[in-house]
Structure formats: structure tokens, C-alpha cells
Amino acid sequence: MGDKANAHPGAAGRAVAADHPASVRNVALVGHSGSGKTTLMEALALTAGAVNRAGRVEDGGTVSDYDDIEHRQQRSVQLSLVPVEWDGIKINLLDTPGYADFVGELRAGLRAADAALFVVSASDGVDGSTRMVWEECAAVGMPRAIVVTHLEAARADFEEMMRTCAEAFGADDPDAVLPLYQPLHGPQGHDGHAPVTGLVGLLSQKLFDYSSGERKESEPGEDQLPQMEEARNRLIEGIISESEDETLMDLYLGGEQIDLKTLIEDLERAVSRGIFFPVLAAAPAAEGARQGLGTVELLELITGGFPTPLEREAPRVTTPDGKPRELKACDPDGPLVAEVVKTSSDPYVGRVSLVRIFSGTLRPDETVHVSGHGLADRGHEDHDVDERIGALSTPFGKQQRPVTHAIAGDLACVAKLNRAETGDTLSARDAPLLMEPWEMPDPLLPLAIQAHSKPDEDKLSQGLSRLVAEDPTMRLEQNQDTHQVVLWCLGEAHADVALERLRRRYGVQVDVIPHRVSLRETFATKAAGRGRHVKQSGGHGQYAVCEIEVEPLPGGSGIEFVDKVVGGAVPRQFIPSVERGVRAQAAKGVAAGHPLIDVRVTLLDGKAHSVDSSDAAFQTAGALALREAAADAKIHLLEPVAEVTVLVGDDYVGAVMSDLSGRRGRVLGTEQVGGGRTLVRAEVPEIEIGRYSFDLRSLSHGTARFNRRYARHEPMPLQVAERVREQEQDAS
């Protein structure tokens, strides 16, 4: 790396094709928002000859962040793919959003990739969310490298950044996180800052000067060699310590020189195995330049050090009914298994599905089986359907460039899969298979919406179903208690994008309304009620009288109905009618319009008429009796309580526990989980955690995660209940 001849770049304006998995690299660019991922990807595309000038394709658009929403928000909000070619290798660059609200797009990118390029800013350092993603990649053994950007910043310090990276990413082995190159600084300016103009290859001991806008190689001066000796020795020691050849360390310690070719081969193997994590530096090309600083070195690392799809284990697959099936890793001639990693809508083409092919070969106009299981709780129905796919293409900015096929290990876009959603499996029609879905983060921020007008109301259902089909990190809820349509999102930025897509892409204008939790009512004391329904207005009359007693029950008991009528005061055929009336009134509520729960209703006595009594009359009498009992009793307003678990860094445990207590929460305990993190368990009223995903992110600087699960309903404090009733009256 750094010693190879410049590769022949791919030509701009044509689709990049691959005919064998060994000639494919799938790389996800990962890093916090503002670290420079998109700029780096455009610089790589320029160096590889995929664009005619920085970030531009033939139609003048950019290769990434081309969506109108991304232009307005000045940040990536979705996964984008840019394929380039270098040294005969097709590189699928997957640009992932860095903002936490779009972690679903990040997870999709990691699912599609075989390696990750962590982009960190020399001026901002490494944030907590980037560390967490690193740990996720480490857990599955994904190969990784680190790219330091923003070296042009006045306060940028590469050596300090190296120490930060070693601390953040090398907790298990700091010597596995080492630089391959050192920055080469130009003359110091008036402000005292010396710009980075090139790189020094620590292995090759070559200088790579980018000051002219194109990489030029030269030999270092005698005065420069001592400066790189310490870093070079540490790098060599780090490489051979991870080498499969145990004799290299003995040779090195014995003072023998290790062949450069051997070092590079061992380095590439260690990177590919995910046990060594090189650090590089990069910067975008200047106006009119052909190459950005460090981009050639990065492309060499990707093609030489990152694994091919052949080196990735075959995914676990089953038949749609759950029977396991063995799958050969990345076989273009094997059974078709592909996964939809992203779904989007194009105003001209319709639905477009970005798929990763894990086995077999995908071709246009063939019929495939689409299997989607496991996301029913988010508004995605399980389905097994056959669909005829449309054209195959590879994306490049707003363009879709046609391809004749897509082999195992590659990525491609499929048009006109009307039923396929993100996470679905595509397989052969006569041999359907199902991949195990990847883990999706739970959407925990509720967004209650309603149509702005009657025309919007007609289009709302279809617009929401399309929105949820595209993004499995959203959940659509039709709340039967509050009669609200609730779109559950990952955060406020996620919600803003959802609303804008509804408005601009699907033509649906909605209003955001206050979200209401599902409250309940119960009797706090025992009470009695008499229901009398007597009407005579000529002809057949109505006559029913019943007397009941209501008493509270423990939480979770529901409604219990007991018959204690003696002497036939209420005829046997009308006792079920009284119960139906009581239960119907309980569902409507007896005080504030919320369902009544956890009470025992005992029918004690009543009266009937031989002619005028009826099922309807006794249903009405039962409801009246329950309302009268409630009028004389103390009624508790019950609120849902959630069991909350928060995974947070040890430094923020106290702040999190204090915040939970301020939300009327009860902290149940804490548990050390290693890695400097603690699991906090608490029970918190749901009304207090509507915005908790946003507040927790701010409180922990993006390093904490939480989950919630309904536990039970509990009586709401009197002052809170009064405030809620006032708010409901104002809303009505």
C-alpha cells in the first residue's frame, strides 16, 4: 500500500459491472455527522475517474446527498450507494448518515457491506455514538480502517488524533490501531499553520506529494528518515505481531530486515481478518485538481486490504416455514438469495429496491419470490408473494445506469417490486428462502398526526403505508383508545424527514397534534348504583331495573361480573343483558371518558315486566347503574407505566438516574455490563417519557440507549390527574 503503481481509474459515465465476487468490495463509510463522509466519498469518486470534477456527474448533480431534503438540511438522511472502479475492482461505497436519528440507514449500510471505513474529524475527535458503532462492528468481526479528515483545520493535530483513535478503538490492543502514513506539511503560513500537502509512506519510505493536485512520488531526504523511524518500527511490530507466520517476529527481533512485499501481504491479511485497523489521512481535492490527498492510498487499501464477498460467511437462511437450509458462501451459480437493504420511491420509475445479492445471480424481468417476516409489530405484514422484477440498474447520484445482471456479492437496484419492503428476501420462485432479518432499533418517539384537509385524509393511509414500507425503523399505530394515528420515529430529525416526505413525495399535508397516552379509570372505593329504565309512550314499552355493587380489584384484573340475584327478581335470560350493558359503559368510561378496568360488578337485585322488559332495556339499565355508582364514588385516573432500561456510560449514570426520578420514575437498580457502561432499570409513567429519546441523547451526549416496555396501569397523582383533565377539556 503506497508502493503500488497508480491504478487505471474507471471511466465516468458508464455503469460499473462485476463478473466475479473476487472483483467486488463493499465498504460502508461510517462516522458522526459532519465528519466528512460524503465529501470523502466524492473525493474517492473523483480520483477513481467516476466523476468529471469534484462530486459532479454528467448531469451536473452530485453523487451523494442529491435528495432535496438533504440539500435543505445540509446533512445525509439516507443510505446512498456510489460504485467506482479501481485497479479492475468494483468498489461499492455506501455513504451512511451520521446523525443518530437515521441509525436504521446506518444498520442497512453495514448489512450490505463487508468492511467499514470509520471517518473521524481531526478537529472534532471521536464521539460516543461512533465508538458504539465500532463496538457493533467488532462484535461481528467486521474489518475496519480509520480515515482522519479535516487536517486543514487550524487546531488539527494528527499525532493527537492518533492517540484519540488508539484510545477509542484500541481498547483491547492499542498496537492494532496504527497509522500507515504520516502527514507531510508544507511551508508555514502567516497564521502559523502549516498545511498538509502530502503523505509519508511508513512501510515504503516514499513521499507522496499532492500539492500539484495529483500524486507525485519521491524519495525522502536523509533528514526525514529519522523522523519516521519510530513510527515505522512500531507499525512493523504491529503487523508482524498479527502475522500468521510466527517466525517473522524472531527474524525482526534478531535484527533482520523483513521484505517489504511480505509486510504488505501480512498487513492486508490482518486488515481483511479484522484484527488490524490502519489509520490513514484524507482531504478533498482542490478546485481543478484530479486527486484529493490520501485518496489513492485509500483506494489501494480498499482493493488490497478489505475482504472480498467470498470471505464473508453465508447468511443463515430458512424456508418460509422455518426449516434451515445450508447455503454456500457467495456462489454466483447457487440458489438466488438477495436482501432488500433500502426501499425508495422515484416519481418516474416508482418503487426502487436496493438489494445485496448473497447467492446466485439476479437478472432483469425474471420472476422471484418475495418473503417478508418478522416486522408485523411495525405495520409490515408478513407476506410470501411472487413478483416479476423490472429493470436492473446501478445508482449514481440521481441517475440509474442499466446493468444486465448482478452476481453474488454485488449490489444493484431493482425496479417495480411493488410488495417488497426493506428487510425482505428475494429468492427463486420454485425454491423460496428467508434470511434472518438484521436488528432494527425501536422507534421510541411518538408523533400523533391528522390530515390537514379532506383531500389529505383521502391520501393519508396510502402515503403512510408507503412511508413505513420504505423505513422499517418507523412504526405506524392506529390507537384504538385515543383514536389517534401515531407515527413512531427515532427522533425529532427522523420525524421532520417523515413529515417532509409525506408532503413533498406523496402530496399529503398533515398536522401534528399532542400525543395522548392510553389512560384508564377505576373505582377507588366500593359503591352502589341503581339503574332504572322505564318508558311508556304507547305501544310496546321498555322496563328494566337493576341494582349493582362495584368494588375495586387488584391491577390487571379487568372487569369481573358476578350474579347474586335471588328469587328471579331479574329473569335469567336478562342477566347477560345487564352484563353487556355494564361492559359497554365500562369501555366508554364513567368519569373522564377513559375505559374502566379492575373492578368487580355484582348484580344484587332488580325488577322486570312480563311484557315491556327486553334485552335492550336491561342493557340500558346496566349502563345507568354503573354511571350512578361512579357518581357516588371516588374514581382514580390510571396512567400506563413503562419498564425502562437505559444503557449508559458510567460518567452519566448519576445524571440519568436523577433525570428519571424527576420524571416521577422509580429506579429499580443498576447493573455493570462492562466496557465502562451501566444498565439502569426503572419504572416511569409513559406520559413523562414521550420525548425521552431526544432528552436522553442530549443528557448523555449521544452515548446512551434505552428501551421501554409496558408494565401496567397505576393511579395517577391527584395534581397530575387534574392537569390532564384540564388539557383534555381544552383539546375538546
Secondary structure, 3 states (H helix, E strand, C coil): CCCCCCCCECCCCCCCCCCCHHHEEEEEEECCCCCCHHHHHHHHHHHCCCCCECCECCCCCECCCCCHHHHHHCCCCCCEEEEEEECCEEEEEEECCCCHHHHHHHHHHHHHCCEEEEEEECCCECCHHHHHHHHHHHHCCCCEEEEEECCCCCCCCHHHHHHHHHHHHCCCCHHHEEECEEEEECCCCCCCCCCEEEEEECCCCCEEECCCCCCEEECCCCCCHHHHHHHHHHHHHHHHHCCCCCHHHHHHHCCCCCCHHHHHHHHHHHHHCCCCEEEEECCCCCCCCCCCCCHHHHHHHHHHHCCCHHHCCCCCEECCCCCEECCCCCCCCCCCEEEEEEEEEECCCEEEEEEEEEECEECCCCEEEEEECCCHHHCCCCEEEEEECCCEEEEECCEEEECCCEECCCEEEEECCCCCCCCCEEEECCECCEECCCCCCCCCEEEEEEECCHHHHHHHHHHHHHHHHHCCCCEEEEECCCCEEEEEECCHHHHHHHHHHHHHCCCCCEEEECCCCCCEEEECCCEEEEEEEEECCCCCCEEEEEEEEEEECCCCCCEEEEECCCCCCCCHHHHHHHHHHHHHHHHHCCCCCCCECCEEEEEEEEECCCCCCCHHHHHHHHHHHHHHHHHCCCEEEEEEEEEEEEEEEHHHHHHHHHHHHHCCCEEEEEEEEECCEEEEEEEEEHHHCCCHHHHHHHHCCCCCEEEEEEEEEEECCHHHHHHHHHHHHHHC
